[in-house]
Amino acid sequence: MKRRSFLKAGSAATVAFGAYKAQALAESPLLGALRRRGNTNDHILVIIQLNGGNDGINTLIPLDQYNNLSKARTSVLIPDTKVATLKGYSGTGIHPSLTGLKNLFDDGLVSAVQAVGYPQPNFSHFRSTDIWMSGSDSKETWATGWMGRYLDQRFPGFPEDYPNTDMPDPLGIQIGNAVSLTFMGPEANMGMVLSSVDAFYDLVAGGDSSGSTPTTPAEVELAYLRMLASQTNAFTDVVKAAAGKGKNLSTKYPGGNNLADQLKIVAKLIDGGLKTPVYMVSLGGFDTHAQQVDTSDTSKGNHANLMKALGDAIGAFQDDLQLLGHADRVAGMTFSEFGRRIKDNASNGTDHGAAAPLFVFGNGVQAGIIGKNPEIASTVTVNDNVPMQFDFRQVYASVLQDWFELSASEVKAAMGDKDFDTLPIFKSNPAGLDDYLDLVSRISLSEPYPNPAGETAQIRLSSDGGNVRLELFDAMGRQVRVLYEARVAPGEMAVDVDLRGLPSGNYVLQLAQGPKRESRILTKR
């Protein structure tokens, strides 16, 4: 059996060496032709996964919708008097325990992207996580990850002939139980896993990193495993050397904070000279169906503790990068597999939802909020969700184009041969945030008439010309239909909204022109 056939057969070989595991996983034919080399700048991305589905409404709080929110969230909403304010944004606040991130925002180091999701949200933790990690549509199943495809372009031929003089270090490092789908390339997993914080320090202290495979008749497969073993040993040696050389200068890392401990390791490895361009860490506990808040004070409780852990960890990490002199080339990004429902449940918690805000931080970002606060209806049911304003793959495309400096064709290849508008997240984006906000002001939707509506309604839209799309989302945040899509001249026009056959309830009309978004709530009787 040839090595390629061995991989295609679906074998998942795991060879453990001390704290690390190198995995050889099934090859996917998807994007097999993508062998182009990407731009090789020295920028680093740190991905922070918030496991469980973060409650976005209690994270980035739409204060201008507070009256209707207070009707929908009778048990978990944070009092407006306790919501932390954000510099320059009177209508939007942030969880009061997210102090570390708030301070970075006020210092001009955070870009917050509103209501990030995808058109047909899946409310399964596992499936939605796979969608976010792969970058697929919700009705597609991909065996490769968005970072894996990028790294495969940048480091062609991996895993054979690596490490080498051009790239002596791991391509990606993840702290966790296994390398995620995010790092899966067309032929092999492009990442390396450090199983825990303790395992890292065991390695630095001199833990065993040796390993061998026995001689058996399965020579081809074992030869491949031996190659991975040799590669892992080499990578383990350079990681250990970087850890010995690297420093942590910040005194802000909090004790008893696992995310902070993970980010502290990342800062040490970056300072130690690793060329690794992508790191991934995680914080769990966000599946807050029950006891999300303290009933005596909704600004405290389980979610507040998670917010504090997240904010304090990011604040300390950014402080460390500044002191170490690496802040200009490191950006961080949070993501969670979905948000939570608008209305709270009977267990003092919130259930699986759709879109939620996402944060990108670092010296290279344009500080501010991209998008508008989600509009909250005056009457909200248990099914109502925040629909997406921005597809999560727009954020990925922005990272690839504006942070890793890939060409448009390289970005399209890494995104599964699909085009996505970029957002003004990074300073290198040609559109400044002020320019973007000015462009957004040039599109508008009128209040639907009548509203509530029966079988039909009408809405007037205006734009400065170009390709426009008017979509209808249901209460679950799912795209119901595209009502209008065409290239239009500048000016105003009327569009009839067909609601025949749709159940009663709240819907969201969303006008999109490139990355610009404008929304209105429409209620069907």
KENULO-340236 format. One line per field, with one value per residue (C-alpha): residue number from 1; x, y, z; residue in one letter. Coordinates in Angstrom, 2 decimals. Example, Ala and Ser with C-alpha at 12.3 -4.5 7.8 and 13.67 -1.06 7.14 Angstrom:
# KENULO-340236
i: (1_2)
east: (12.30_13.67)
north: (-4.50_-1.06)
up: (7.80_7.14)
aa: (a_s)
END
This chain:
# KENULO-340236
i: (1_2_3_4_5_6_7_8_9_10_11_12_13_14_15_16_17_18_19_20_21_22_23_24_25_26_27_28_29_30_31_32_33_34_35_36_37_38_39_40_41_42_43_44_45_46_47_48_49_50_51_52_53_54_55_56_57_58_59_60_61_62_63_64_65_66_67_68_69_70_71_72_73_74_75_76_77_78_79_80_81_82_83_84_85_86_87_88_89_90_91_92_93_94_95_96_97_98_99_100_101_102_103_104_105_106_107_108_109_110_111_112_113_114_115_116_117_118_119_120_121_122_123_124_125_126_127_128_129_130_131_132_133_134_135_136_137_138_139_140_141_142_143_144_145_146_147_148_149_150_151_152_153_154_155_156_157_158_159_160_161_162_163_164_165_166_167_168_169_170_171_172_173_174_175_176_177_178_179_180_181_182_183_184_185_186_187_188_189_190_191_192_193_194_195_196_197_198_199_200_201_202_203_204_205_206_207_208_209_210_211_212_213_214_215_216_217_218_219_220_221_222_223_224_225_226_227_228_229_230_231_232_233_234_235_236_237_238_239_240_241_242_243_244_245_246_247_248_249_250_251_252_253_254_255_256_257_258_259_260_261_262_263_264_265_266_267_268_269_270_271_272_273_274_275_276_277_278_279_280_281_282_283_284_285_286_287_288_289_290_291_292_293_294_295_296_297_298_299_300_301_302_303_304_305_306_307_308_309_310_311_312_313_314_315_316_317_318_319_320_321_322_323_324_325_326_327_328_329_330_331_332_333_334_335_336_337_338_339_340_341_342_343_344_345_346_347_348_349_350_351_352_353_354_355_356_357_358_359_360_361_362_363_364_365_366_367_368_369_370_371_372_373_374_375_376_377_378_379_380_381_382_383_384_385_386_387_388_389_390_391_392_393_394_395_396_397_398_399_400_401_402_403_404_405_406_407_408_409_410_411_412_413_414_415_416_417_418_419_420_421_422_423_424_425_426_427_428_429_430_431_432_433_434_435_436_437_438_439_440_441_442_443_444_445_446_447_448_449_450_451_452_453_454_455_456_457_458_459_460_461_462_463_464_465_466_467_468_469_470_471_472_473_474_475_476_477_478_479_480_481_482_483_484_485_486_487_488_489_490_491_492_493_494_495_496_497_498_499_500_501_502_503_504_505_506_507_508_509_510_511_512_513_514_515_516_517_518_519_520_521_522_523_524_525)
east: (0.00_1.39_1.55_-1.07_-3.42_-2.71_-3.84_-6.87_-7.98_-8.90_-6.26_-5.69_-2.23_-1.19_2.37_2.91_6.18_6.15_3.72_3.16_1.19_1.80_-1.17_-1.35_-4.97_-7.01_-6.31_-9.19_-9.45_-10.93_-8.66_-6.00_-4.85_-4.02_-0.25_0.58_2.91_1.43_3.08_5.65_5.53_6.38_2.86_1.36_-2.29_-3.51_-6.97_-8.96_-11.83_-14.70_-16.13_-19.86_-21.50_-20.91_-23.87_-23.09_-25.92_-24.49_-20.96_-21.32_-24.50_-26.86_-27.77_-29.89_-32.13_-32.26_-35.98_-36.97_-34.13_-35.40_-38.73_-37.03_-34.35_-36.09_-33.56_-30.13_-29.91_-27.23_-28.54_-27.71_-26.16_-23.56_-22.73_-19.20_-19.01_-16.84_-14.90_-16.71_-19.78_-22.60_-25.14_-23.04_-21.56_-19.55_-19.84_-18.49_-16.24_-14.56_-12.29_-9.09_-10.66_-12.53_-9.27_-7.65_-10.67_-10.42_-6.69_-7.41_-6.38_-9.66_-11.96_-15.39_-17.42_-21.15_-23.39_-20.97_-22.46_-23.54_-26.78_-28.24_-27.07_-26.72_-27.37_-25.30_-22.05_-20.12_-21.48_-21.31_-17.73_-16.81_-18.39_-16.40_-13.16_-13.49_-15.01_-17.70_-21.32_-23.65_-24.89_-21.39_-18.96_-15.30_-12.36_-9.95_-9.68_-9.31_-5.91_-4.83_-5.52_-3.65_-0.64_-0.68_-0.30_2.45_4.40_3.85_4.75_4.25_4.80_7.62_10.91_9.96_11.50_13.97_16.19_13.36_10.89_12.54_9.55_6.01_3.59_0.86_0.69_-2.47_-2.77_-5.44_-6.27_-5.95_-5.14_-8.44_-9.97_-8.81_-5.28_-6.21_-4.63_-5.45_-2.91_-2.01_-2.69_-0.52_-0.51_1.13_-0.58_0.61_-1.78_-1.81_-0.09_1.47_2.76_4.53_6.42_7.23_8.79_10.79_11.99_13.36_10.49_10.95_10.50_11.83_9.85_10.23_8.13_8.71_9.76_6.80_5.69_3.70_6.85_5.37_2.95_5.58_8.14_5.68_5.07_8.81_9.09_6.44_8.24_11.50_9.72_7.98_11.23_12.81_9.86_9.87_13.54_13.02_9.94_11.93_14.81_12.43_10.81_14.22_15.14_11.80_10.68_7.48_7.75_4.16_3.13_-0.57_-1.08_-3.73_-3.33_-5.83_-6.69_-6.10_-6.49_-3.93_-1.57_-1.97_-1.38_1.64_3.17_2.37_4.11_7.15_7.43_7.05_9.74_11.90_12.06_9.66_8.57_5.23_2.58_-0.56_-1.38_-4.70_-5.86_-9.26_-11.52_-14.46_-17.66_-19.81_-22.75_-24.78_-28.24_-28.64_-27.34_-25.68_-25.90_-26.19_-29.89_-29.11_-26.82_-26.93_-23.58_-22.01_-22.14_-20.79_-20.81_-19.26_-16.45_-15.83_-15.80_-13.29_-11.07_-11.18_-10.57_-7.82_-6.00_-6.09_-5.07_-2.05_-1.05_-1.16_0.81_3.43_3.71_4.19_6.93_8.64_8.58_6.39_3.05_3.27_3.34_0.81_-2.97_-5.52_-9.04_-11.87_-14.59_-17.40_-19.46_-22.65_-24.31_-27.36_-31.06_-32.37_-34.86_-33.65_-35.03_-36.69_-33.37_-31.75_-29.78_-29.88_-30.21_-28.28_-28.52_-27.19_-24.87_-22.70_-19.92_-16.30_-13.20_-9.88_-7.14_-3.59_-1.55_-2.48_-6.26_-8.49_-10.16_-13.92_-17.13_-17.98_-21.72_-24.75_-26.33_-28.81_-32.36_-34.55_-38.28_-40.81_-42.17_-39.64_-40.39_-38.17_-37.17_-35.95_-32.28_-29.79_-29.37_-25.95_-24.80_-21.45_-20.44_-17.60_-15.70_-15.52_-13.43_-11.26_-10.79_-9.79_-7.19_-5.72_-5.69_-4.94_-2.89_-1.08_-1.00_-2.25_-3.38_-7.06_-6.61_-4.75_-7.47_-10.13_-8.24_-7.88_-11.58_-12.65_-12.73_-15.33_-15.25_-16.00_-15.92_-13.28_-13.98_-11.95_-10.55_-6.87_-5.05_-3.71_-7.22_-7.60_-10.93_-10.49_-13.12_-14.33_-14.63_-16.60_-18.99_-19.47_-20.30_-22.79_-24.57_-25.27_-27.58_-30.90_-34.09_-37.40_-39.79_-41.76_-45.38_-47.60_-45.87_-47.19_-47.94_-50.17_-49.18_-47.20_-45.43_-43.38_-40.06_-38.11_-34.37_-31.76_-28.12_-25.31_-25.53_-23.92_-24.81_-27.43_-29.11_-32.20_-32.54_-35.18_-34.14_-36.54_-36.62_-34.11_-31.56_-31.92_-31.91_-35.43_-35.03_-33.31_-36.03_-34.09_-30.62_-29.47_-27.10_-28.90_-28.36_-27.95_-31.20_-34.34_-36.60_-39.50_-39.38_-42.38_-41.88_-43.66_-44.57_-47.02_-46.64_-44.48_-45.58_-46.43_-43.61_-40.68_-38.47_-35.44_-35.01_-31.35_-29.95_-26.40_-24.12_-20.61_-19.63_-22.30_-25.43_-28.74_-31.60_-35.26_-37.61_-40.79_-43.55_-46.00_-49.45)
north: (0.00_3.41_6.17_8.29_5.32_4.64_8.15_8.01_4.75_6.80_5.59_7.99_7.34_9.05_8.89_10.31_11.84_13.19_16.08_16.13_14.16_14.22_13.04_11.63_11.78_10.90_12.91_14.87_15.41_18.82_21.59_19.04_21.31_24.12_23.94_27.62_29.26_32.14_35.32_34.65_37.70_37.34_38.02_35.69_34.89_33.59_32.00_31.84_29.37_29.97_26.47_26.09_29.05_32.46_34.68_37.58_39.81_39.84_40.31_43.27_44.81_46.82_49.60_51.34_48.25_47.99_48.65_45.67_43.56_44.08_42.54_39.54_38.89_39.08_36.93_37.31_40.87_43.01_46.29_49.15_51.00_48.22_47.82_49.04_51.83_51.76_54.83_56.54_54.25_55.48_53.00_49.90_48.60_45.60_43.11_44.73_41.72_41.97_44.68_43.59_43.66_46.91_48.64_47.45_48.69_52.12_52.12_51.52_47.86_45.99_45.58_44.20_42.67_42.52_39.46_37.07_33.81_32.03_31.91_28.58_28.20_24.74_24.53_21.41_22.16_19.59_20.42_24.17_23.91_21.91_24.59_27.36_25.36_24.21_27.36_25.39_26.22_24.71_22.08_21.02_18.78_19.51_17.46_20.40_23.50_27.13_27.45_24.06_25.17_28.43_26.67_24.12_26.97_28.62_25.43_23.13_19.46_19.20_16.89_15.47_17.36_19.31_20.74_22.40_25.47_27.73_26.44_24.66_25.16_23.76_25.34_25.63_24.94_24.17_23.74_21.10_17.43_17.10_19.15_20.52_20.50_24.14_22.90_20.03_20.42_18.54_15.82_16.06_17.96_21.06_21.62_20.22_19.75_20.44_18.44_20.76_23.62_21.16_19.03_22.07_22.74_19.03_19.22_22.34_20.57_17.74_15.32_12.36_13.16_9.94_7.41_4.58_2.21_-1.55_-3.34_-5.21_-6.18_-2.94_-1.18_1.71_2.78_2.40_4.31_7.16_6.97_6.93_10.07_11.72_10.50_12.03_15.24_15.45_14.90_17.72_20.02_19.10_20.06_23.50_24.16_23.23_25.48_28.39_27.89_28.02_31.19_33.02_35.28_36.62_40.19_41.04_40.92_40.99_37.26_36.19_33.04_30.22_31.29_28.47_30.69_33.11_30.18_29.10_32.60_32.98_29.94_31.40_34.68_32.76_30.72_33.82_35.57_32.45_32.92_30.33_31.11_29.39_31.66_30.30_29.34_28.12_28.13_27.68_28.54_26.24_26.55_28.75_26.33_28.35_26.74_27.12_29.36_31.71_34.57_35.12_35.68_38.34_40.25_39.44_41.14_38.23_34.45_31.80_33.92_36.84_34.55_33.48_37.09_37.98_35.03_36.01_39.73_39.33_36.73_38.83_41.96_40.24_38.65_41.96_43.62_40.87_41.28_45.04_44.59_41.88_43.98_41.64_43.44_44.82_41.37_39.46_39.60_37.65_36.57_35.06_32.78_30.61_28.04_30.09_32.65_32.30_33.10_36.61_35.45_33.75_30.39_29.14_27.88_31.27_30.70_30.99_28.36_27.73_30.67_32.02_34.99_36.70_39.32_38.41_40.29_40.86_42.53_43.81_46.78_46.06_46.43_49.41_50.08_50.26_48.36_47.00_46.67_47.83_46.62_43.82_45.17_43.62_43.26_44.55_41.03_38.19_34.46_31.62_31.01_34.50_34.83_37.41_36.88_37.25_40.61_39.27_35.82_34.45_33.75_37.50_37.69_34.79_36.43_39.66_37.79_36.11_39.19_42.01_40.26_37.46_39.55_36.93_37.89_37.78_34.50_32.93_34.02_32.53_29.25_29.07_29.82_26.84_28.68_31.13_34.92_36.88_40.63_41.67_43.94_46.94_45.00_45.66_48.90_47.47_47.25_49.92_51.01_52.77_52.24_55.82_55.25_52.08_53.84_56.58_53.96_52.28_55.59_55.61_52.62_52.55_50.57_52.16_50.74_47.92_48.78_47.50_46.17_43.83_42.50_39.87_38.03_40.92_44.11_46.76_48.29_51.10_50.84_53.34_52.90_54.65_52.14_48.80_45.25_45.07_42.09_42.09_38.96_37.70_35.88_34.08_34.23_31.38_33.42_31.29_32.80_32.21_33.68_36.34_38.87_40.99_40.88_43.09_45.82_49.11_52.78_55.20_56.22_54.81_51.96_49.92_46.16_43.96_41.43_38.12_36.45_33.89_30.45_31.69_31.17_34.09_35.65_38.05_38.26_40.38_42.16_42.77_44.93_44.07_45.98_44.56_44.49_47.06_45.96_47.53_45.65_46.07_43.86_42.73_40.94_38.67_38.40)
up: (0.00_-0.99_1.62_-0.19_-0.35_3.31_4.17_1.89_3.48_6.51_8.95_11.80_13.16_16.36_17.62_21.10_22.23_25.76_25.77_22.03_19.48_15.74_13.73_10.23_9.14_6.11_3.00_1.49_-2.26_-1.52_-2.77_-3.64_-6.46_-4.08_-3.93_-4.23_-1.78_0.20_1.36_4.09_6.33_10.01_11.26_13.86_14.55_17.92_17.75_21.00_20.92_23.36_23.71_24.26_22.51_24.08_24.97_22.68_23.92_27.44_26.03_23.67_24.99_22.71_25.10_22.47_22.49_26.27_26.67_24.53_25.90_29.42_28.36_26.75_29.35_32.68_34.56_32.90_31.56_33.21_34.69_32.37_35.30_35.62_31.93_31.15_28.58_25.48_24.39_21.53_21.56_23.77_22.38_22.94_26.18_27.28_30.11_33.30_34.01_30.60_31.95_30.25_26.79_27.49_28.44_25.22_23.25_24.86_24.06_20.36_20.20_19.62_16.64_17.55_14.72_15.36_14.81_13.13_11.91_8.72_6.68_7.86_11.47_12.98_16.71_17.37_19.21_17.19_13.76_14.19_15.49_12.38_10.18_11.86_11.77_8.17_6.69_4.85_4.20_6.80_4.34_3.30_5.16_4.54_5.77_5.70_7.89_6.85_8.52_7.19_3.63_4.19_5.71_2.89_0.40_2.39_3.13_0.14_0.43_4.19_6.06_3.91_3.99_7.10_9.20_6.85_6.79_5.59_8.17_11.10_13.42_13.75_11.27_13.90_17.63_19.58_23.33_23.93_23.74_19.96_16.90_15.64_12.19_11.88_11.09_8.75_5.31_2.11_2.89_6.56_9.73_9.64_13.39_16.49_19.81_23.33_25.46_28.49_30.26_32.72_29.86_28.42_31.62_31.97_28.52_29.40_32.54_30.45_29.81_27.46_23.77_22.28_20.34_17.87_15.83_15.60_12.46_10.94_7.40_7.06_5.91_3.92_6.61_9.32_7.29_7.12_10.85_11.47_9.33_11.49_14.59_13.43_12.48_15.84_17.70_15.72_16.35_20.04_20.27_18.70_20.87_23.96_22.86_22.21_25.62_27.26_25.43_25.64_28.48_30.01_31.27_32.16_35.81_34.88_34.26_36.80_38.84_38.44_34.88_32.41_29.35_30.74_31.35_27.71_26.35_28.61_26.89_23.47_24.38_25.64_22.43_20.26_22.28_22.01_18.25_16.84_13.28_13.89_12.29_13.99_17.58_18.96_22.59_24.21_27.12_27.91_29.90_27.64_27.32_29.82_29.69_33.46_36.23_33.75_36.24_39.95_40.63_43.24_40.86_37.13_36.56_38.46_38.13_35.75_32.59_34.43_35.60_32.01_30.86_33.55_32.63_28.96_29.48_32.07_29.96_26.80_28.70_30.24_26.93_25.07_27.87_27.61_23.84_24.23_26.85_24.81_21.64_19.55_19.66_16.11_14.55_16.67_16.34_18.35_17.41_19.45_18.12_19.50_17.61_18.02_20.26_22.53_22.10_22.70_25.34_28.51_29.60_32.79_34.20_34.61_31.43_27.65_24.93_21.71_19.33_16.07_15.51_18.13_18.26_17.60_18.77_17.00_19.01_18.58_17.42_13.80_14.11_13.46_16.77_16.84_16.17_12.73_12.19_14.11_17.32_16.66_16.58_19.29_18.64_21.16_21.51_21.56_21.63_22.83_19.21_18.40_17.51_16.42_12.65_11.13_9.87_8.76_7.57_9.70_6.49_5.86_9.03_7.83_4.43_6.19_8.27_5.20_2.97_5.40_8.09_6.25_3.04_0.61_-2.86_-3.75_-5.64_-2.71_-0.30_-2.58_-2.74_1.04_1.41_-0.68_-4.02_-2.71_-2.61_0.57_1.10_3.59_6.55_7.79_10.75_10.13_9.50_6.24_4.78_2.07_3.59_6.89_9.56_9.14_5.37_6.05_8.42_5.82_3.20_5.52_5.97_2.23_2.34_4.17_4.66_5.48_8.05_6.35_5.53_6.92_10.02_11.36_7.89_6.37_3.19_1.71_2.72_1.03_1.95_0.36_0.07_-1.03_-1.95_-3.73_-6.57_-7.32_-6.39_-3.64_-1.98_0.22_2.39_4.78_7.98_10.30_14.10_14.33_12.40_9.28_5.82_4.47_1.01_-1.06_-1.86_-4.31_-5.83_-8.69_-9.77_-9.25_-9.99_-7.09_-5.51_-3.91_-4.94_-3.55_-3.06_-2.38_0.40_-0.17_3.14_1.77_3.31_6.18_9.79_12.04_14.01_13.81_10.72_9.87_6.54_5.77_2.99_1.95_-0.39_-0.28_3.40_4.32_6.23_7.25_8.96_9.90_11.91_10.16_12.05_10.25_11.81)
aa: (m_k_r_r_s_f_l_k_a_g_s_a_a_t_v_a_f_g_a_y_k_a_q_a_l_a_e_s_p_l_l_g_a_l_r_r_r_g_n_t_n_d_h_i_l_v_i_i_q_l_n_g_g_n_d_g_i_n_t_l_i_p_l_d_q_y_n_n_l_s_k_a_r_t_s_v_l_i_p_d_t_k_v_a_t_l_k_g_y_s_g_t_g_i_h_p_s_l_t_g_l_k_n_l_f_d_d_g_l_v_s_a_v_q_a_v_g_y_p_q_p_n_f_s_h_f_r_s_t_d_i_w_m_s_g_s_d_s_k_e_t_w_a_t_g_w_m_g_r_y_l_d_q_r_f_p_g_f_p_e_d_y_p_n_t_d_m_p_d_p_l_g_i_q_i_g_n_a_v_s_l_t_f_m_g_p_e_a_n_m_g_m_v_l_s_s_v_d_a_f_y_d_l_v_a_g_g_d_s_s_g_s_t_p_t_t_p_a_e_v_e_l_a_y_l_r_m_l_a_s_q_t_n_a_f_t_d_v_v_k_a_a_a_g_k_g_k_n_l_s_t_k_y_p_g_g_n_n_l_a_d_q_l_k_i_v_a_k_l_i_d_g_g_l_k_t_p_v_y_m_v_s_l_g_g_f_d_t_h_a_q_q_v_d_t_s_d_t_s_k_g_n_h_a_n_l_m_k_a_l_g_d_a_i_g_a_f_q_d_d_l_q_l_l_g_h_a_d_r_v_a_g_m_t_f_s_e_f_g_r_r_i_k_d_n_a_s_n_g_t_d_h_g_a_a_a_p_l_f_v_f_g_n_g_v_q_a_g_i_i_g_k_n_p_e_i_a_s_t_v_t_v_n_d_n_v_p_m_q_f_d_f_r_q_v_y_a_s_v_l_q_d_w_f_e_l_s_a_s_e_v_k_a_a_m_g_d_k_d_f_d_t_l_p_i_f_k_s_n_p_a_g_l_d_d_y_l_d_l_v_s_r_i_s_l_s_e_p_y_p_n_p_a_g_e_t_a_q_i_r_l_s_s_d_g_g_n_v_r_l_e_l_f_d_a_m_g_r_q_v_r_v_l_y_e_a_r_v_a_p_g_e_m_a_v_d_v_d_l_r_g_l_p_s_g_n_y_v_l_q_l_a_q_g_p_k_r_e_s_r_i_l_t_k_r)
END
